[in-house]
């Protein structure tokens, strides 16, 4: 039997993107942003903020889960952001 190897393509930090989907006046959003700023700053990963108040599609999709964090366009987490889990997602 030949071993099965999982092929993983390493991505450079600047090729990654973290997106914080938030709304104004949300204290959980502020907490999430602090974690994202720290982790992305440490790793050199770009990040962006989007508001559900400015995008009806984001509002319809995520309004019950705010804040939502996407990593490379895929939902990573919502409500609370765990620093270690985000760091692992960006370095694996």
Buried (B, 14 or more C-beta within 10 A) or exposed (E): EEEEEEEEEEEEEEEBBBBBBBBEEBEBBEBBBEBBEEBBEEBEBEBEEBBBEEEEEBBEBBEEBBBBBBBBEEBBBBBEBBEEBBBEBBEE
